[in-house]
Amino acid sequence: MTMPGLETLAFSEVRATVEDAELVKFARGVVLFRTTAVPEKLLELRTVEDVFFMLEHITGLGHGPDALRVLHSASLRADIATALLFWRRVRTGKRAKTWRVVSQMVGTHGYRRVDAGQSVKDALRRVFPTTMRLVDDEADVEVWLWLNGSEAVLGVRLSDATMRHRAYKREHLPASLRPTVAAAMCWLSQPTPDDIVLDPLCGAGTILIERALLAPYETLIGGDKRREAVTVAEHNVKAARVAVELHAWDARSLPLDAASVTRVITNLPFGKQIGTHAENQALYKALLKAFTRVLTPDGLLVTLTSEDRLWESVMREQGWILQKKVVCVILGQPASIFVAHRSKTGETQ
Ligand SMILES: C[S@@+](CC[C@H](N)C(=O)[O-])C[C@H]1O[C@@H](n2cnc3c(N)ncnc32)[C@H](O)[C@@H]1O
């Protein structure tokens, strides 16, 4: 599972991590694939929120109450024994004592989500070892039922919350970016070991930390105009054990040499939680001028904002060429990641 919009990107990370990964299907926020890779490898993925051992994939489920019978018989077939072997392996031998069913439903159906969950529970009671107890929450093993239209996926969750929230993120700020989205931005920046990466509006430091953990680099530099944000970034950077130069500054006048960084990767104020749309009109122009000055001519600019129209027009005005745009959902609202360059070199990258 990944953030909606990032499915193809997440699968490119999967392919780069496990070569034999074979795509079965993309759905909203979900990538189904086959692999013979060990599950530990998949838990290292950075653009992915959760990893599951798939038990069943049902298509043509139908919207009416008959679907509940189909779900019940599919759950009876589920290979829980193998799923539990994988689970124990990634949880380093921990003995599972409890299990529960988590159900998610997208779209309209002729039955309730709880009833679908109940059908699965009723069947799985017969499949789970009798030594394990069904509970309502806080279970060792979670079976997720994901229903979207006439399709259903049933899987055992191999990842835990640290996969999506990360252990380093000790301190949070409002408008702080989800680490998986930050990792996706870094992935889109086409990382090289010579990269001098700048996040001029770094907030809690998520993007720079994700860049450090994703691939080798030369230098990471970040800053924010709020001293409080810089302090939070310092704590997170320390917890992640990465080296980042951090500054309190105004990103409109960066105290950096011209053409001194190879990548700017940043999450702009959306004008909602931070700033306003009116303020963004002038701010975006001034920021892009500053980014253009400090970036090398073949440097790449990777930005995230929900102010698509404004940002695209500012980029166009200042001679930036849009290489890629990935539409995703951030805190329930549509936003886009933009990858842009200025030169012919950028075009061929
Ligand atoms: C959307 S948040 C970035 C969140 C960050 N990616 C994270 O994960 O925490 C935008 C940040 O820009 C900062 N900011 C706004 N205007 C700025 C400016 N002129 N110079 C530097 N930072 C600024 C805000 O303080 C805020 O932390």
The ligand as an SDF file (V2000), in Angstrom:
LIG
                    3D

 27 29  0  0  0  0  0  0  0  0999 V2000
    4.8770   22.8310    3.9800 C   0  0  0  0  0  0  0  0  0  0  0  0
    6.0170   23.2010    5.2040 S   0  0  0  0  0  0  0  0  0  0  0  0
    7.3500   22.0880    4.9210 C   0  0  0  0  0  0  0  0  0  0  0  0
    7.1790   20.8190    5.6800 C   0  0  0  0  0  0  0  0  0  0  0  0
    8.3930   19.9200    5.6280 C   0  0  0  0  0  0  0  0  0  0  0  0
    8.5730   19.3350    4.3140 N   0  0  0  0  0  0  0  0  0  0  0  0
    8.2400   18.8360    6.6820 C   0  0  0  0  0  0  0  0  0  0  0  0
    8.1820   17.6510    6.3610 O   0  0  0  0  0  0  0  0  0  0  0  0
    8.1380   19.1730    7.8490 O   0  0  0  0  0  0  0  0  0  0  0  0
    6.6450   24.7200    4.6480 C   0  0  0  0  0  0  0  0  0  0  0  0
    7.7280   25.3230    5.5380 C   0  0  0  0  0  0  0  0  0  0  0  0
    8.1800   26.5170    4.9270 O   0  0  0  0  0  0  0  0  0  0  0  0
    8.5490   27.4200    5.9360 C   0  0  0  0  0  0  0  0  0  0  0  0
    8.6070   28.7540    5.3140 N   0  0  0  0  0  0  0  0  0  0  0  0
    7.5860   29.5160    4.8430 C   0  0  0  0  0  0  0  0  0  0  0  0
    8.0600   30.6430    4.2800 N   0  0  0  0  0  0  0  0  0  0  0  0
    9.4200   30.5690    4.3670 C   0  0  0  0  0  0  0  0  0  0  0  0
   10.4840   31.4150    3.9480 C   0  0  0  0  0  0  0  0  0  0  0  0
   10.2670   32.5840    3.3390 N   0  0  0  0  0  0  0  0  0  0  0  0
   11.7480   31.0180    4.2070 N   0  0  0  0  0  0  0  0  0  0  0  0
   12.0090   29.8550    4.8330 C   0  0  0  0  0  0  0  0  0  0  0  0
   11.0420   29.0240    5.2470 N   0  0  0  0  0  0  0  0  0  0  0  0
    9.7710   29.3760    5.0370 C   0  0  0  0  0  0  0  0  0  0  0  0
    7.5120   27.2390    6.9930 C   0  0  0  0  0  0  0  0  0  0  0  0
    7.9960   27.6770    8.2590 O   0  0  0  0  0  0  0  0  0  0  0  0
    7.2780   25.7150    6.9250 C   0  0  0  0  0  0  0  0  0  0  0  0
    8.0400   25.0300    7.8790 O   0  0  0  0  0  0  0  0  0  0  0  0
  1  2  1  0
  2  3  1  0
  2 10  1  0
  3  4  1  0
  4  5  1  0
  5  6  1  0
  5  7  1  0
  7  8  2  0
  7  9  1  0
 10 11  1  0
 11 12  1  0
 11 26  1  0
 12 13  1  0
 13 14  1  0
 13 24  1  0
 14 15  1  0
 14 23  1  0
 15 16  2  0
 16 17  1  0
 17 18  1  0
 17 23  2  0
 18 19  1  0
 18 20  2  0
 20 21  1  0
 21 22  2  0
 22 23  1  0
 24 25  1  0
 24 26  1  0
 26 27  1  0
M  CHG  2   2   1   9  -1
M  END
$$$$
